[in-house]
């Protein structure tokens, strides 16, 4: 019995700190709302894999000052992890990597888990299956023919949450 107690104590003292999970995973519900009775029947969407290295070099290092680079509460980083952030096409072209087989395979695995395709049409809602500790940034392109918006987000990571795009003639807003 003493031997068991000593082994348990020894194991406990040498074990690294362990943190419990909050949820394990969930669903990110991405909704599109129109304003003022605007009647848009459907939206096209496309999902692009983002290279973390290119994201760091070609977006974060250009728009975030050095002292905030490791601050997870910095608004840009926080929005990417929650509802996403609308970004310009110039940045999109510099951070997506369609030619990386590992990124493409990982994206396909996540799409399969979510039962969605990389490209398609929706009326208002897209559902992403999430894993709490997953960090896989994507660019979600939403268009309706004459207008496109690019959203950078970690939509396959974290817990249950909702992101909403408000789509109007003169307004585009992500919440």
Secondary structure, DSSP 4 states (H G I P E B T S, - for coil): -HHHHHHHHHHHHHSPP----S-SEEEEEEEEEESTT-----EEEEEEEB-HHHHIIIIIHHHS-GGGTT-TTSHHHHHHHTT-EEE-HHHHHHHB-TT-HHHHHHHHHHHHHHT--SEEEESSEEEEEEETT----EEEEEE-SS-EEEEEE-TTBSSSEEEEEEE-SS-EEE-
